[in-house]
Amino acid sequence: MSELTARWYGHTLVIGVDDGLPRHLVEALPSERDRHTVLLAGDAPLSPEPVARLIGAELPRAASIRLACSAAGTGPIAQQLADRLSIDVVAPLGPTMLVGPGSLFVVRRPRAHSWRLHRPGERARDIGAPRHPAPQWQVPLPRQPFGRLHGLVAHDLPAGFWLHRPHRRPLPPDDPAYAIEVDAERVVVLVGQPDREPPSPRKVYRWLSRLPRTALGGLVLMPYGPWGSLLDTVAGRLSTELRVTVGRTAGLPVRSRGTTYHVPVDAAGRTGPRPVAQTMSYLADEPAPRIDSWISPTSGQLVTGRPVEDVGDRWLVEVVRGGYWLREADAPHGDDVRLRPADGGATFLVDVTGAEAHDLARLLAARLPADIRESLRFEQRTEATAPQADPRSARHRQQPTDHDPDATAPVNSAIPAPLTAPAVPAVPPVVSAPQVPPAPPLLTAPQVGSAPAAVAAPATLSAAAVTVPRASAAAPPSQPQATEVPAPPPPGHRTAEPEPAPPSTTRRSTAWPTARDAAPPPAVSTAPTAPAAAALPPMPPLRRQPGAVPAPAPRRSNVHEQRRVREHLGARYDVHARDVAQLLVRLPGIRPGVDESADAVVADLVAVAATLRPDRTGTEPALRACLLSGLNRLPTALGPVRAWAPADPVPHRAGDVLISPGLLRAGGQAPDGDRYDGFTVYSLTGRRPGVLSDRDEVLFAPGTVFTVLDTATGPDGVRRVLLRELAGPDAGGPSTEQVLESLRADAARRR
């Protein structure tokens, strides 16, 4: 038998003779204050003597460890280690799973303790919830006062909870439901099972309404089967009656070339084509859901933010719940199209008459990935197909009924009946499009690290080993295919060196010729390479300056600059103004000054939104003036924030004074690829844009000055720089020692 070895994977000490474990998940396990995680690997049972000897050698001053080993708390090894090492040992009481991005989950019966604390010479006691680390939303599984709620059962999942109809067979531990990654701020409620009848929407609503506000504030509904319309009904009612924002996904998450998509699952367990609207949110005061992430009709990539793109000087394409909506940029429109259900696949709704609009829709469809393109249905919207009643009117909503409790009809929904618009006869089938791959087999749990588009099962920690479930005999779902057809250049265009596309921009300006000008070239099969939605582009390098001179306080924009911004942005001004209206509803404290009008506030904030989502904004001086004025109206972010910039050839030193030459956008995750410097900035005047941005970020105005407090180079070679913002004398703030302590604590917590 090989001798036991000990090695470190991130913050975790791994002891055993088998390296066949998902190392990336182990390295992502977080560190704990005053407690170290020890993972036991290997297929053979481990004796406590050599394990205790290795722990004592690697952790000579440890006072407590967390033993990552399935059901270790029910056997003798945990107590024996506690007695031999004179330390506290926390061990799981059931099968333990490794779940992305770096979590431990213990499978236990509802509301039972999941961990057991062993102390030297004392009786062990049960503690803790099933998830480690505990997400912000973690709450006990809500009790069901009516037994199984007459046809509804609930289970804990690593990412949240699972609601479905009862059945006698136990849930398989390699079900893809257990592989959904944990989000510390969002609780996923998986609803249904592919091979079962859907649960009643009324009962799902009753169960969800019992969740505490801690969980309701970050609720995301995810269909496991063809139950999207059911969740639309539930989400609409929850947001309206409980005044919360409810998210919904289009299906289960899958990975393809580094990007997470959501795909629907049919009643037989097969995955379908990716829906156009990937994730959406239901808000209390909005009749239609807000689309949060979607497949761009111009690039075929997954993007986030406001789902509207320019396709020429006259038309816009908006992504709605049911698909794509081609309409005139300046034409009036209501919410009836946005309220259309998404059942039966994606629709390309043409809201413009004439052959030119149909040709444009055909050209846009040719650029889409194959699985989306082949599932599109073209429709022409006419007055006859448009609903006559305002769907937001209360008298046209369906009211809840007390009979037929298992009926799947909407309980209290603002969703109108599906439109039955005929297909556009002038649009022939898309040419040069490859065939959609045959329907994938049953959704199974493949081995970790298999096909990119597969839903991976979590790794389970066995009694003394880390084992990965074997792949099912059925093949994993096929990888989503993408077909990109480059847009022909407009007349007079000169070929230039291509520039790298900015990640996840929400609205793009594309010079679109009609099909009469140039037919689309042959299709080229490639895969989408959209970056992660949370990643921010690296900020421009901070410039050094000799003196510590704080930036002057911004002034308010004047009426001439505001009028110039409206003229400069044209039809895009109204698009950004809609985002501003949402922001003002959420932040009623943003109000005009004594001598200002409401239009001044809107113009300033539109300038912020246009700058964050660049689409031919140019270098208009009035836009910069309104940007600075708009930033000063947004809420202030006080405390540490993170940012990244390309690695500076000259290392920063304590005492350096740096200035941001342009708008500095801090937040998101570290970029991939080239080397970079990591900055942790103590913000005094940074601003949070809210819904004006498609990311969670903090903005610093051009000319903001910072001073370097400390620097260090991490084991990954990344230079980490601690900065303090130098604001004016009226800004106040903590002392330098307090700032430095706060920055160091934040840097240590996020490693």
N, C-alpha and C positions, 0 to 999 in steps of 0.2 A: 504493500500500500504506500502510495506516495506521501511524503511528509507534508503536513499542512503548511500553507503559506498565508501571509497577510499582505495586502496591498491596499492603497487608497484610490478610490474612484471619487474624485471631488471631495465632498465632506464625509463620505461614507467609507468605513473600514470593512473590507471584504475579506472574509476568512474562508478558505476551502481550496479544493484541488481542481475545480472545474471552472473554466472561464466562459463557458457557453451561456452567457446571460446578456440581456440587452444593456450594454454598458452605458449607452447614452441616457437611459432612464435612471440608472443608478447614480451617475454623475450629477444628474439634475436634482436629486434629493436634497432638501435644504438643510442647513445647519440649525441646531437648536442651542439656545442659551443654557449652559451648564449641563448639556446632555449630548452624547455622541451616538450616531447610528452605526450599528454593527450588523452586517449582512452575512449570513452563513450560506456558502455556496457548495455544491457538490451533490452527488447522488447517494452517497453512503451516509449513514448516521454518524454524527460527530460526538466524540467523547468530551466531556466538560473540562478535563485536565489540560489537554493541549490548547483548547480554545481559550481557557482562562489565562494560560501562560502567554499566548500571543496578545491578548487584550492588555494584559499587564505591561508587556514590553512596549506596545504602541501607544497606550494611553495610561502612562504611569500616574497621572494626577487626576484621572477621571473620577467624578463623584456619581455619575449616572450614565447608563447607556440605554438605547432603544434597540431591542433585538428584532431585526427584520427576518423572521423565519416563521412560516405558517404554523399556527397553533402551538407556538413555543410556550405560551403562558399556561397551557393545560398539562404540560409534561414537567419532568423534574429538572431540565437543563437550566431554566431561568433562575429557579431558586438556588441551584447549586452554584451558578456563576455569582449570584449575589452574595452567598456565604463565603465563597473562596476569595473573592476580590474585595469584599466589604464595601460594596457599592449598591446603588439602587438599579434594578433592571426592570424595564418596561417591555412586556412581551405581548404579542397578539393572541387572542383567544379563538381564532378561526382561520380559515384559508386567507392568505394575504396576497394581494395583487400589486404589481408595479404598474402604475398608470401614468401616461404623459400628462403634463410636461415633466413631472417629477413628484409623484405622490404615492403613498401607500394606502391601500383600502382593504379593510378586514370584512369578510363576508360573515354576517351574523344575523340572527333573527331580529325582527323589528324592535327598536327601543331597548335592546340589550347592550350592555357595556362591551366594548371591543378590545380593550387592553387590560392587562393585569400588572399591577405594581408589586414587585418583590423586593423586600428589604432584608438585610442580614438579620437572621434570628427572629424575624417577625412573621406573622401570618399575612399572606398576600391579600390584596383587595383589588376589586375591579374598578377601572376608571375609563374615561375617555369615550369619544365618538368614533365611528368607523374610519374617518378620513384623517390622514396626517400628510402634510400640515392641514390644520383646520381652515377651510375657506371662510371668508367674511360672512357668508350667508348660512353657515352650517347651523342647522336646527334639528331637533329630534323629529323622527318621522311622525307626522300628525296622527293622532288617534282617530279611529273610525267609530263614532258613537253607535252606529247601527250595524255592528258586526262587520261584514264585508261590504257594507253599503249597498246591499242588494245587487251585487254584480260588479264590484270594483275592488281590486286589491292593489296594494302599493308596496314597493320594495325600495330599499336604499340602493343607489348607484354611486360610483365614484364621483360623477359629475352632478348628481342630484337625486331624482326619484323616478320611479317607473310605475305608471298606472296602466292597468290592463284588466281584461275580464279574467275571472279565476279559472284555473284548471289544476288538475291533480299532479301533473308531471312537474318535477322541480325544474327551476330555471338552469340551463346549462351554464357553467362558469366561463365557457369560451364564447358566449354570445357577444356579438359586436356592441351590444348596449354597455358592456363593462369597459369597452375600450374608448369611449367618448372622453376626451381630455377634460381635465378639471380646470375651471375658470374660477379664480379666487373671488370674483365680483359678480358672477352670473350663475344662477342655479338652473340647470336643465331639468325639465320635466318631460320625460319620454312617454308618449301616449300610444297605447295599442300594441298589437303584435300582428305580423303579416298574415298568419294562418288562423286568426281568430276574428270573431265579430268585433266591430269597434265598440268601445264603451260609450255610454250615453253622455252627450255633452252636458246635460243637466247635472249628472253625478260628478263629472270631471270638474265642472264649475264649483260645485259644493265642496269638493275636497280641496281644490286650490284656494278657495276663499278662506279656508281655515289656516292657511299658512301665516306665520307672523310677518309683520312688515319687513323684518330683516331679509326674508327670502322673497317676498312679493316685490321688493324694490329692484331686484335683479332677475326677474323671472323670464325664462326663455322656454317656449313650448316647441317640442320637436316631434313630428309624426313618425311612427314606426309602422308603416303601412300606408295605404291610400286614404289617409284621414286628414288631409290638409284643410278641407272646407270645415270639418268639425272643429279644428283648432282655430280657424278664423272666427267662427261663432263664439267660442269660449273666450278668445283673446279680446274680441270687441266688447263683450259683456264685462269682463274683468276691468278693462281700462275705463269703461264708462261708469260702472257702479262703484268701483273701489278707488277710482282716481289714481291709477298706477299706469306706468308704461310697461307693456308686455311685448316681449320679442317673440318672433316665430321664425323657424328655419324651414327651408324647402324639403328637408329630409335628413338622412344620416350624414355625418361628415366623412369624407374620403380624402385621401392625399393623392395628388397628381403633380409630379415634378416640383415638389416643395410648396405647393399651394393647396389649401384646404377648400374643397367645394362641398356642397350639400346636394345629395341626389335622392330622389324619391324611391320608395320601395313599394312594389305592388303586393296584391294579396297572396301571391305565390312566393314572395320573398325575393323577387328579381329586382335589380336596380334598373332605373330608366334613365333617359337623357337628363342632363342638368337643366333645371328650370332657369329661366332668365333672371327672375327675382330670387336671389339666393337667401337673403335674410331681410326681415322687415320688422317694424315696430308699430304697435297700436297705442295711440296716445288718447288721453281722455277727451280732449277738445277738438280732435280731428276726425272727421267721418271716414276718411280713407287711410289705410296703413301707409306709413312712411317707409320707403325702400332704403335699406341701409347698405347692402352690397348686392352687386348685380353683374351680369355678363355684358361687357360693352358691345354695342352693335357695330362699332368701328374697328375694334381691335380683337374682339373675341376673348379678352382677358377679364379676370375678376377685378373689379374696382369698387371703391366705396365713395360715399358722399352723395351729393345731389344727383339723382339719376336723370339728368338732362344733358344732351349733347347737340351741338350745332352740326348740321349737315348741309351747309350752304348758307346763303344770305337770307333765305326765305323760310327754311324749315328747321324744325327741331324733332329729335327723337327722344321720347320720354319712356323710361322703363316703369311699367305699372305691374301690379300683382299678376295680371294675366298675360303679360308679354311686352311687346314693343308697341309704341303709339307714335306714328308719324303724323305731325300736324304742322300747321303754319305757325310761325313764331309769334305773330302779332294777333292771331285770331282769338276771340274770347272762347273760354272753355270752362266746363264745370268739373265735378268730381265723379260723374257717372262712369267714365272709362276707368278711373282709378279704383272703383268699387267692383269691377268685374271679377268674378271668381277665377281661380287658376286651374280649375279642373279640366282634364282632357288635353293637357299639353299647352305649349306656348302659342300665342296668337300674334301675328304682325298686323296691327290694325292701321289701315290707311285712312286718315281723316281728311284727305285732300283729294279733289277730283282732278282728272286729267292723266294722260299717258305718261307725262314727265314724272309725276309723283310715283306711279307704279314702277317705272323703270328704276327710280332711285331706291325704292323698297327692294327690288330684285337685286340691285347691286349691293345693298347693305347685307342682304341675306347671304350672298355669295361669300362674304368675308367671315361668316360665323363658323365656329367649330362644327364638325360634321354631325355630332349627335344632336346639337341644337338646331342646325339648319334643316335636317331631315324631319324634325318633329314640328316645324312651324306650320301654322295654318294662316293663310292670307285672308283678310276680310276687308271689305269696303264699308265704312261707316256712313250711313245716310240718315236723313231725318226720320225715316220709317223705323230704323233700328235703334235710334236713341230713345231712352226712357223719357217720358213726359213729366213724371213727378220728380220732385226734388228728393233724392234719397236721404238727405239729412233731416227731412221733416219728420217729426215724431209720429204723425198720424199714418205714415206709410211704413213704419217699422213693424216687424212682427212682434207680437206680444207673447210672453210665456204662457203656456197652458199647463193645467194640472193633470190632464189625462195623458195616457200613453207615456210613462216615464222613460221608456227605453227608445223612444223615437229619436231619430238622428236629425230631425228638422231643426233649424236654428231656434235658440231659446229667446234671445233678445238681440237681434242683429241688425246692423245698418247695411247689410249686404243685399242689394237688389237681385232680382232674378237674372240669370245669365242672358246676355244679349244673343240673339240668333241672327247675326249679320251673315249674309251669303258670302261665299268666297269670291274674290276678285277675278272675274273671267279673263281680264287682260293680262294677268301675270302668269306666264307659263311656268312649269317646273324649273328649278334651278339647274343650269347646265354645269357639266364638269364637276359634279359633286360626287365624291366616293360614297359607296353604299354604307349605310349604318351597320356596324357589326351585329351579328345575330344576338338575340336576347340573351343576356348573361344568365348563368345558372343560378341556383338558389344562393341567397346571400349567406356566406359562410365566414368563419373566422380563420383567415389564413395565418401562416407563421409570421411572426414579427420580422419585418424586413423583406417581405415578398413584394408582389406587384404593386406599383405606386398607387394605383387607384383602389386598392383593397382596403376594407375596414379592418384594421389589425386588432386581434384580440389581446387583452392585457396579459402580461407575464405573471404567472402564479408562483409564489414562493412555497415550495414544498416543505415537508417536515424538517429536512436538513439540506435542502438544495433549492436552487432557482431553476425552474423548468419552464419551457416555452411550449404552449399547446401546439400539437402537430396540426399541419394544414389538413383541412377536410379533403375528402376524395374529389369533391366538386371543385372546379377551377374558380379562382376569385373573379369578381366582376371585371370586365374588360376595361382597360384604361380609356378615359375620354379622349377622343381624337379631335384635333383642331385643324381647320383648313383656313389658311390666310390667303386672301386674294388682294395684292397690293392695289391701292387706288391709282389709276392712271394720272399722270401729272396734268395740271391745267395748261391751256395754251400759253406759250411764252415762258414756261417754267425752265429754269436752268438747273442742271444736275449739280448737286453740292454734296460734300461729305456728310453722311448722316450723323446726327447728334443722338446721344443716348436718350431714350424716352424717360421722362420723369415718372417715378412710381406713383401709381394710384391717383392720377389726376381725375377729377370728377367731370369736367366738361372740356371738350376739345374742339378746336377749330380745324375743320378739315375741308379742303377745297375739293368738292365733289363734282365731277363731270356727270352728265347724264349718259345713259346707255347709248344714245345716238352719237355722242362724241367719240366714245371708245368703249368697246366691249371688254369685260373683265378678262384678264389673262388666265391661262390654265391654272387650276388649283394646285397648290403645293401643300402637302400634308406636313404640318408641324404641330408641336404641342405648345399650349399656352405657357408662358413663363412669367406670369404676373408675380410681382413681389408680395411679401407678406403685408397684409393690410395695416398692421400696427407699426411697420417700419417707416421712419421718416428719412427723407433725403438728408445727407450730411450737410451741416451748415457751412457757409463759407468760412475760410480761416479768419480768426480774430487778429487784428493788426495791433502791433505794439505801438505805444506812444510814450513820450518821455514823462509827461505830467499827469497827475490824477485830477482831471477836470471833469466833474459830472456833466452829463448832457443837459442842455437847457430844457426847461419845462415846455411841453408842446402847447401851441396856441390852438384856439378853436378855428375851424375853417370858416370862410365867409360865403355869402350867397353866390358870389361869382364862381368860386371854386366848386361849390356844390352843383351849380347849373352845368358847369363844364364837365363834371364827372358824368352827369346824366346824358349829356350829348355824346361823350366819348364812348360810353358803354352801349348806348343804343338799346336794342331789345334785351340784351343781357342784364341790363339794370333791373328789369322787372323780375327776372329769374332770381337774382341775388336778393332782391327786396323780399321775396317770399321767405327765404331763410332768415332774414332780419326780423320779419314779423313773428316767426317762431321763437326767436331769441327774446324778443320783447315780451311775449306772453310768459315765458319762463322766468324772465328777470324784470319784473315790473319796476324795479328801482332805477332802471336806465330811463331817465326822463330828460326832456329839453330844459335848458337853463331859463333864467327869467326872461331874457330878451331873445330867445330862440324859438323856432317852430319845430314841430314834429318832423317835418321834412329834412331839417338839418341833421337830426339824429339818424334818420334812415340813410341819408346820403353818406355820412361818415362811416356807418357800419357796412354799407354796400361796398365802399372802397376797401374795407378790410376783407370782406368775403371775396371780392374780385382779385385781390392780391394773393390770397391763399389758394385760389383756384385759377391760375393764370390762363387766360384764353384771349390773346391779342390785347392785353391791357396796355402794352407799350410803356413809354416813359413819360406820360403826361404829368407835368408838375402839379396840376390840381389833384390828381389821384394821390400823389404822395402827401400833399397837405391834408386831404380828407382822411388818409390812412393814419397819420399821426394823431389827428383829432379823434378818429374813431377808436384807436387803441386806448386813448385816455378815458373813454367812456366804459370800457369793459371791466369786469371784476378783476381785482388784483390777486395775484398768486404770491403768497408769502411762505418762504421755506425752500428746501432743496428741490431742484429739478435737474434732469440729466440731459445732456446733449453730446453730439459727436461731430468731429470735424476731421478732414484729411490730416494725416500725421504731419506735424510741422517739422521741417528738417532741423530747426534750432529748438532744442528742448526748452520748455518754459521753466522758469525759476521763481521761487517765492519772492514777492515784491514786484514782479512784472505788472505793468498796467496795460490792459488790452481794451480795444474798442471794437464794436461791431459795426462794420461799414454799411450793412444793410439790415433788413428784417431778420432777426434771429429766431428760429423756430426750435424750441427745446421740447423733448419728450420722445415717446416711442421706444423702439428697441435698437440695439447696436446694429449697424449695417454689416452686410456680408462682403467678402471680397478683399479690397485693398486695405492696407493698414490705416488706422485712424487713432486719434486721441480721444479719450473719454473725459468729459467735463461734468462735474457736479457743481451746480451754480446755486448759491443762496440768493433767491429772488426777493427783491423789495418792491419793484414796480412792474414785474412781468404780468402779462394779462392773459386771461383764459377766454378763448373765442367761443367756446360752447358749440352750438350747431352751425356756426359760420365755417367751421373746419370739419373735415372728415376724419380728424384724428384727435386724440386726447393730447393736447400740447399747450405750451406756454409761450407767449410771444414777447419778445423784447424789441423795442423800437430802434430804428437805425440811430447810431450814435451812442447807444448805451455803453457805459464804461464799467470795466471789471478789474479787480486786482487779484493776483494769484496768492493764495494763502499757503498752499502746500502742493507737492507733486510726489508721485510714486509710480513705479513700473510694476505691473502685475506679473504673475507667472506666465500669462499668455502673451506677454510682450507689449501689451497695450499700456500707454502712458495715461495715468489718471491724474487729472488736474482739478484741484479744489479752488473755486472762484467765489468771490463775494462781489455783488453788485455795488457800485459806488453811486448812490443816489444823492440828491440835493440835501442841504442841511435840514430841511423840513421832513425828510422821509423817516428819520429815526431808525429804529431797528435795534437788534441785540448787539452786544459787544463782540469784538473780534474773537475772543476766546469762546463765547457761546456759539457763534457761527461755525467756527472750526470744529467744535465738538459735534454739532448737529450734522455737518457735512460728513465727517468721518463715520458717524453712526449710520447715516443713510448709505454711504458707500459700502460699509460692512454688511448691512442688511440685504443689499441687492446683489451681492456677489454670488 
